[in-house]
Every structure is written in C-alpha cells, then in structure tokens.
Amino acid sequence: MEISDSNSTEPIGTKIFNDQMSGAILMERPNVSWDNIVGLDSAKKTLIEGVVLPLKYPDLFTGKRRPWQGILLYGPPGTGKSDLIKAAATEAANTSFFNVSSRKISSKWSDGEKLLQTLFSTAREHKHSIIFFDEVDALCGSCSEFESSRRIKTEFLIQMGGDNRNVLVVGATNTPWMLDPATRKRFEKRICIPLPEASDRSEIFKIQLGNAVHSLTDEDFTELGKRTNRFSGYDISVVVKEALMKPVKKVQTATHFRKIQGACNKDPSLTVNDLLTPCSSEAQGAIEMCWADVPKDKLFETKVSMGDMLESLASCKPTLAECDLRKLEEFTRDFVAPL
C-alpha cells in the first residue's frame, strides 16, 4: 500500500516516478530546419530515407522493404547529432518525438526499468513515434558497474526487440566503441557524423557571429576555416563567444575614451558626433575616464576584428583528442558500411 502526501491525493511513489519521468523524458515538437545544419549532406540524405520517407510514403515500405527501426548517430561531440534527428522529426509531420536523457534513466536514483517500459508503451500508442536516446552509451555501455545498470540495459534491449512497427529508436553517442555487440545489433543503421570540413567551418563562423558588428572579410572566414582543423561546430561556437567578448573587455579595461561619429543608439537613422569608444592615452582627443563614466546611450560598439578571432583561437583547443578520433575511425572501418 502506497503512502500519500498529506497535501495531495497522488501517492508518493507515483509522484516520485512521474517526477523522474518528466526529468528524464521530454515529449516535444522539434522546430529545427535542415538549413540550420551546415554540411553533413550524406547524413541528411540517410535520415530522410530512414525517417521522413517511410512516414510520407508508407506504401513504399511494405513486405520485405521495411524502414529502419534502430539508427545510431555517432561521432565527435558538438557535431550536430541532436539537431539532425530533430530536423528529421520536424519534417516528419504528425510524429511524436520523445527526447530521452540516458544518464537520468540510468541514474541509481531512478526506476530505469519502469521508465523504459512506460516510454516504449506510450510511444507504441501513438501513430508514429521517434524515441531519441542522447548519450545512449550511458544506458548501454559494455561495462555496467552496478546490477541495476545491467537490468536497465537488459530492459532496453527487450523493449527494442519488441513490437515497434510504428516506433523508430535513434541513439546518439560520442563513444560508439563503448556499446556492446547486443546493442550494436539493435541499431541496424549506423551513421557517422564527422567533424566539419574547412569550408563548412568557415560557414559556421559566419553563422555563429550572426548579426554581431564585425570587420571580417570572406578571406578572413576562409582563413579561420583553414586554421581550425579538428574543431567541431561547438568548438567554433566557443571561439566566437570568446571573440565577441573582446570588445567588452576593451571597454571594461579602458582608461581613456575618445569621441567619434556614428549612428545614434536611440535612433539609428540619426548621425551623432559624441559617441565614445576606448582608446590609448596617446590617441588624439583621448579623454581620461573609465567605463562607469560613459552614458549607456553614448557607447560606440567596437567591431569584432580578425585579430580578436585569432587571439580567441589561440586560447581555445578542439574538444576531440587524437586518440578518440582514431577510435572513431576504427569503429567506422569495423562496423559501418560506406554511405
């Protein structure tokens, strides 16, 4: 018999389970476009084939021609694995999308087996469902330290082997070599999501800068792409974020400012001559003052420069180690057919 909370009619055990469910599993309606993802054309085509087309043209996938029921997206961290499956789910209209935190389900504080049973049961009730397990290696790693972890992995394999005709299970991992053979077997289609090429890295720099004021040229972006070998999209976002802070730091540390002409901050259609920008003490028209003395509507936004980018790049390193890159290459060679 379950004990109830004095302030609620819901049994405490049920409430705890529901809290675990909502913390580990998010049912959402993704809104990610393929255009938001730079490059990865082969992966996009494979996901359209395996996710979108079976839902749009179900008559094509009858008899022996059946859509994939398990897809593994693997590759370095920060390469867009989550965005790819969300883009596919966005295009696959009328599909229920379950975003699952594998680490929370496998936590020793959660009832992982019951969570998985409820998840798959709920997904099967919908006309079409995609269950996305992020960091699936945390759920199905080859080295299970606790008995509870082994039971959760066993339950996962049982559920994936069940009647999932309208359910697609997608797993994402940065360390596919951690998955045991039984788990690899369940993910019959495996797609490598690689690090971006130089041209794609250049484009990612542009996207990450967005509408920020900068002085970079196309040649600068090309050079940045060449200089960031082994950088993921996430790594580039860190470089840009650091570079965007350079003008802020210049304002913060400046001891002198000078007046310049520019668009009025209150009304950009007007040109004013009293905007203030950081400068050296020897600069013509330098006024000794600190940032606290500058009125908020008089600060001139300094452009992010190529120098800022290079300075930021010098202090940032790629996430992926050479040894992990070799492991990914070995996994691809041993377990994945070329696209």
C-alpha positions in Angstrom: 0.0 0.0 0.0 1.4 3.4 -1.0 1.6 6.3 1.4 0.1 9.6 0.2 1.4 13.1 0.6 -0.8 15.0 3.1 -1.2 17.8 0.6 -2.0 15.7 -2.4 -4.2 12.7 -3.3 -1.4 11.4 -5.6 0.5 8.5 -4.0 4.1 9.5 -3.1 5.5 6.6 -5.1 3.6 7.7 -8.1 4.6 11.3 -7.7 8.3 10.4 -7.5 8.0 8.2 -10.6 6.2 11.0 -12.5 8.9 13.4 -11.5 11.6 11.0 -12.7 9.7 10.6 -15.9 9.4 14.3 -16.6 13.0 14.8 -15.7 14.4 12.1 -18.0 11.9 12.1 -20.9 10.7 15.2 -22.8 7.9 14.8 -25.3 8.4 17.8 -27.6 7.6 19.1 -31.1 11.0 20.0 -32.6 11.4 23.0 -34.8 14.8 22.6 -36.5 15.3 23.1 -40.2 17.8 21.2 -42.4 19.1 24.7 -43.4 20.1 25.3 -39.7 22.7 22.5 -40.1 25.9 23.2 -42.1 27.2 20.4 -44.3 26.5 16.7 -43.4 24.7 16.1 -46.7 25.2 12.3 -46.6 23.8 12.1 -43.1 20.8 14.3 -44.0 20.0 12.1 -47.1 20.2 8.9 -45.0 17.9 10.3 -42.3 15.4 11.5 -44.9 15.5 7.9 -46.3 15.2 6.3 -42.9 12.9 8.7 -41.1 11.0 11.1 -43.4 10.2 9.0 -46.5 8.7 6.0 -44.6 6.2 8.3 -42.9 5.3 10.3 -46.1 5.1 7.3 -48.4 4.2 4.3 -46.2 3.1 2.2 -49.3 6.7 2.2 -50.4 7.7 0.4 -47.2 5.7 -2.8 -47.2 6.6 -6.5 -47.3 10.3 -7.1 -47.2 11.0 -3.4 -47.7 10.8 -2.0 -44.1 12.1 1.2 -42.6 14.9 1.1 -40.1 13.8 0.6 -36.5 17.1 1.5 -34.9 19.5 4.2 -36.0 22.8 5.1 -34.3 24.2 8.6 -34.8 27.8 8.6 -33.7 30.8 11.0 -34.0 32.7 13.6 -32.1 30.9 15.8 -29.6 29.4 19.0 -30.8 28.9 17.9 -34.5 25.1 18.3 -34.5 23.8 14.8 -33.9 20.8 16.1 -31.8 20.0 18.8 -34.4 20.0 16.2 -37.2 17.4 13.9 -35.7 15.3 17.0 -34.6 15.4 18.3 -38.1 14.2 14.9 -39.4 11.5 14.8 -36.8 10.4 18.4 -37.7 10.0 17.3 -41.4 8.2 14.1 -40.4 4.9 15.7 -39.6 2.4 14.1 -37.1 5.2 12.3 -35.4 5.6 12.1 -31.6 9.1 12.9 -30.6 10.5 11.6 -27.3 13.8 13.2 -26.2 15.4 10.9 -23.6 18.3 11.6 -21.2 20.1 8.3 -21.0 22.1 9.4 -18.0 19.0 10.3 -16.0 17.3 7.0 -16.8 20.4 5.0 -15.8 20.9 7.0 -12.6 20.8 4.8 -9.5 18.2 7.2 -8.1 15.6 6.4 -10.8 13.5 3.4 -11.6 15.1 3.0 -15.0 13.3 -0.3 -15.9 9.9 1.1 -15.3 10.7 4.3 -17.1 11.7 2.4 -20.2 8.6 0.2 -20.1 6.4 3.3 -19.8 8.3 5.2 -22.5 8.0 2.4 -25.1 4.4 1.6 -24.2 3.5 5.3 -24.6 5.4 5.5 -27.9 3.6 2.5 -29.3 0.2 4.1 -28.6 0.9 6.9 -31.0 0.5 6.5 -34.7 4.2 7.3 -35.4 6.9 7.9 -32.8 10.6 8.7 -32.6 12.5 7.9 -29.4 15.8 9.7 -29.2 18.3 8.5 -26.7 21.0 11.1 -26.2 24.4 9.6 -24.9 23.0 6.1 -25.3 26.3 4.7 -24.2 25.4 5.8 -20.7 22.4 3.4 -20.9 24.0 0.6 -22.8 27.7 0.7 -22.1 29.7 -2.5 -22.3 30.9 -2.1 -18.8 28.0 -2.0 -16.4 29.3 -1.3 -12.9 26.1 -1.9 -10.9 23.5 -4.7 -11.1 20.8 -2.0 -11.6 22.7 -0.8 -14.7 22.7 -4.3 -16.1 19.0 -4.7 -15.5 18.3 -1.4 -17.2 20.4 -2.3 -20.2 18.6 -5.7 -20.4 15.2 -3.9 -20.3 16.3 -1.6 -23.1 17.3 -4.5 -25.3 14.0 -6.2 -24.6 12.0 -3.1 -25.5 13.9 -2.5 -28.7 13.3 -6.1 -29.7 9.6 -5.8 -29.1 6.7 -4.9 -31.5 7.9 -1.5 -32.6 6.4 -1.2 -36.0 5.5 2.4 -35.6 8.4 3.3 -33.4 11.9 4.5 -34.6 14.6 4.4 -31.9 17.6 6.7 -32.5 20.6 6.7 -30.3 23.4 9.3 -30.2 26.9 8.7 -28.8 30.4 10.2 -28.9 31.9 6.9 -27.9 30.3 4.1 -30.0 33.1 1.7 -29.1 31.6 1.6 -25.6 28.5 -0.2 -26.9 28.4 -4.0 -26.7 27.6 -6.3 -29.6 23.9 -6.8 -28.5 23.3 -3.1 -28.5 25.1 -2.6 -31.8 22.8 -5.3 -33.3 19.7 -3.3 -32.3 20.9 -0.2 -34.1 20.9 -1.8 -37.5 21.7 1.5 -39.3 24.8 3.4 -38.1 25.6 6.9 -39.4 28.9 8.7 -38.7 28.5 12.4 -38.0 32.0 13.7 -38.7 33.9 16.9 -37.9 33.1 19.7 -40.3 35.4 20.3 -43.4 37.3 23.6 -43.7 34.6 25.2 -45.9 31.9 24.2 -43.5 33.9 25.6 -40.6 34.1 28.9 -42.4 30.3 28.9 -42.7 29.9 28.0 -39.1 32.0 31.0 -38.1 29.6 33.3 -40.1 26.5 31.7 -38.5 27.9 31.9 -35.0 28.7 35.6 -35.5 25.1 36.2 -36.6 24.3 40.0 -36.7 27.2 41.0 -34.4 29.1 44.0 -35.6 32.4 42.8 -37.2 35.0 43.7 -39.7 35.8 40.2 -41.0 36.0 39.6 -44.8 35.3 36.5 -46.8 39.0 35.9 -46.9 39.2 36.1 -43.1 36.4 33.5 -42.8 38.3 31.2 -45.2 41.4 31.6 -43.2 39.6 30.7 -40.0 38.2 27.6 -41.6 41.8 26.5 -42.5 43.1 27.2 -39.0 40.5 25.1 -37.2 41.3 21.6 -38.1 39.7 19.1 -35.7 37.3 21.7 -34.4 33.6 20.8 -34.1 30.7 23.2 -34.6 30.6 23.5 -30.8 34.3 24.3 -30.5 33.9 27.1 -33.1 31.0 28.5 -31.1 33.3 28.7 -28.1 35.9 30.6 -30.2 33.3 33.0 -31.4 31.8 33.6 -28.0 35.3 34.4 -26.6 36.0 36.8 -29.6 32.6 38.5 -29.0 33.7 39.3 -25.5 36.9 41.1 -26.7 35.2 44.5 -27.3 33.5 44.2 -23.9 36.9 43.6 -22.3 38.3 46.6 -24.1 35.5 48.8 -22.7 36.0 47.3 -19.2 39.8 47.9 -19.0 40.0 51.2 -20.9 41.4 54.2 -19.1 40.7 56.6 -21.9 37.9 57.2 -24.5 37.5 59.5 -27.5 34.5 60.9 -29.3 33.7 59.6 -32.7 30.9 59.9 -35.3 28.3 57.2 -35.6 24.6 56.2 -35.6 22.7 57.4 -32.6 22.0 54.4 -30.3 18.4 55.7 -29.6 17.6 56.5 -33.2 19.9 54.7 -35.7 18.6 57.0 -38.5 20.4 59.9 -36.9 24.2 60.5 -37.0 25.8 62.0 -33.9 29.4 63.1 -33.2 29.6 62.4 -29.5 29.8 58.6 -29.3 32.6 57.3 -27.0 35.0 54.5 -27.9 38.0 53.1 -26.0 41.4 54.4 -27.0 45.0 54.7 -25.8 46.1 57.6 -23.6 48.2 58.9 -26.6 45.3 58.9 -29.1 44.2 62.3 -30.4 41.2 63.6 -28.4 41.7 61.0 -25.7 39.7 61.7 -22.5 40.7 60.1 -19.2 37.7 58.2 -18.0 36.5 54.7 -17.2 33.5 52.7 -18.4 31.4 53.8 -15.5 31.7 57.4 -16.7 30.3 56.6 -20.2 26.5 57.1 -20.5 24.8 53.9 -21.8 23.5 55.6 -24.9 26.9 57.1 -25.8 29.0 53.9 -26.0 30.1 53.1 -29.6 30.1 49.3 -30.2 33.5 48.3 -31.3 33.6 45.8 -34.2 34.9 42.3 -33.7 38.1 42.0 -35.7 40.1 39.2 -37.2 42.7 40.0 -34.6 40.0 39.3 -31.9 39.2 36.0 -33.6 42.9 34.9 -33.8 43.5 35.9 -30.2 40.5 33.9 -29.2 41.5 30.9 -31.3 45.0 30.9 -29.7 43.3 30.3 -26.3 40.9 27.6 -27.4 41.6 24.0 -28.2 39.5 21.4 -30.0 37.4 19.1 -27.8 38.3 15.8 -29.6 41.6 14.2 -28.7 43.6 12.5 -31.5 43.2 9.1 -29.7 39.4 9.4 -29.7 39.5 10.4 -33.4 41.4 7.2 -34.2 38.9 5.1 -32.2 36.0 6.7 -34.2 37.8 5.9 -37.4 38.4 2.3 -36.3 34.7 1.9 -35.3 33.6 3.2 -38.7 36.0 0.8 -40.5 34.9 -2.2 -38.5 31.1 -1.7 -38.1 29.8 0.7 -40.7 29.4 0.4 -44.4 30.3 3.5 -46.5 27.4 5.9 -47.3 
